[in-house]
Amino acid sequence: EKRLKKLGEVSIYLCVSLQGGVDNEVSLTAYITIALLEIPLPVTHSVVRNALFCLETAANEKENHVYTKALMAYAFALAGKEEQRKAFLGSLEKEAVKKDGSVHWQRPGREPEVDLPYYRHRAPSAEVEMTAYVLLAHLTTQPAPSQQELSFASLIAKWISGQQNPNGGFSSTQVSCFPPG
């Protein structure tokens, strides 16, 4: 599904399915902030500064979707905003699914998977993607991640690698942007 969004004077079309099913301004702002910081634009750049201000305001105002929290954690990690990064990662850890020695996140209200013999369930691409953003947020910190963070990150990486298809890719090309190694 595609939707028209207006950002000031600019109109853009967004494919909601490529946004983890989350269609809101906070997620869009987080996506754009991440892209700008990965260019890399400095956090002092006016556009980045304004985007981070919007994210900080949104973080304090309302409850955010787990997918949005994952994006915001990574955006704050890239910006070097350690306090916000840790706050989001702490909130996300409370929502984590810990199973079979691995950790991942899933969308709220999702039906639990049924264990069937000889069948390995693969998560929807949005869940692989949001889990990958959480992994990136854990690993993007200065100074380097602690041993405890690295241990937790390895549990996340274990789950992500288990979502690969037999050809080494994932369920969508967008998710394949997060190579496991």
N, C-alpha and C positions, 0 to 999 in steps of 0.2 A: 504494500500500500504506500502510495506517495502522497505527501502533503506539502502544500505551499506554506512557507514561513517567511516572515518579514523581519529582517534585522536592520533597523533604521531604514535607509533608502534602498537596501539591497533585498531582492526577493530570491529565495533559493528553494529548490525542491529537495525534500528529504525522504529517503526510503525508510519507513519506520522499522521494517524487519531488520535493517542493518544497524538499528539503534537498540538492539536487545529488547525490542518491543516496548521501550520506554519513549514516550513522546512528550517531552516537556522542555522548557527553556533552560532549566538547570543542567540537564544532560547535554543539551546542545552547547551550552556555554563551556561545560567541562571538556567536550570533544575539541572545541575550537582552541581552548586554552592549552590542552595537551599538544595539539598540532603546532601552535605557535612556540611553545617551549621546546619542542623537539626540533625546530628549525635550526638553530636555537635563537629565539629572540630573548633578550635579557628580561628579567622580572621587572626591571625599571622602565621598560618600554611602556608607553601610556596605554596601549591596547591591552597588553598583558596585565598591567596594574589594575585597570578597570575590570577586566574579566575576573581576576582573583578577588577583587572587592565584591563582585556579584556572587561568586561562589562562597565567600566567607559569610556574606549576608544570608544566603540561602541555607548555609550550614546551621546558622543560629536560629532561623525562623521556623522551620517545619521538619517533620519526619520525611526522610527521603527514601525512595525505593532502593533496594539492595544494589541494583545495577548502577544507579546514580551514585551511591556511596563508593562503589568500586572506582568509578571514573574520577570522582572528587579526590579520593585518597591518592590516586596516581598523579593527578594534576598538582595537588599540594606537595607531593614528593618531588616532582620535577621542579617546582618553584622553590624548593628548599624550606618549605614551611613545615618544620618538623612537628610542632605541636598539633596542627590540624591533621597531618598525616597520621600521627599516632592515635588521635581521637577517632578518626574514621576506621583505622585498622582495628582498634579496640571494639568499636561498635560492630564491625563486620565479623570479628572473631566470635561474637555472641550468636551470630546468625549462621555460622559455618556448619556444614554437614561433615561430620567426622565419621568415616566409615572405612573399614578394611585397611587401616594404616595410611589413609590419605585424607585430604581436606579439599572441599569445594563449596561453591555457593550455588543455590538454585533460586528460581523465582518464587515469590510467596504464592501459596495456594496451589502449587503444582502437586499433582497426584504422585504418591510414592511409587517408585518403580517396583515391578513384580519380579522376584527372582525366579528365573526359569533355567532348568538344566540345559547346558550346551548353548546358551544364548548370553552374549555379553551386551548389556544395554549401553548405548552411547547417548550422552546427554545432548539436548538441543544446543545448537551453536551459540545461542545467547548466553548459556550458562558456562560454556567453555570460555567464551570471550570475557565475561565478567570475572571469572576465576583467574584468567590470565592478567587482567588489570590489577587484581589484588596482589598477584605474584610480583608484578612490576613495581607496585607501590612498596612491597616489602624489601625489594632489592635496590630501590632507588633512594638512597639515603647517604648523607654525609654527616659524620664519618661513615665508613663502611658498616654494613649490617652486623649486628651482634651474632654470636654463635647461636643464641636462642632463636633469633629471627631467621637465620639460615636453616636451622633445623625445621622450623615451621614451614619455611619456603620450600624445602625439599618434599614435604608432605603434599603441598599444593602441586609442585611439578610432577610428582608421582601420579596424581589424579589426571592432570592434563595429558601426560604421555599415554595414559590408559585410554584416552578418548580418540587416539589416532585410529584411522582406518587401516586396513591391511597394506595400503600403498604408501603409508607414512603421512598422509594428509589428514585433514579434518573434514567436518561435515559441510563447511562452506569456505569459500576463498578468503573471506574476511578473517575467519578464525585462523586460517593458515598463515596469516601475517605474524603469528606468534610462534615461531619455530621452537621446538623443545630443546634444541641444543646447538 
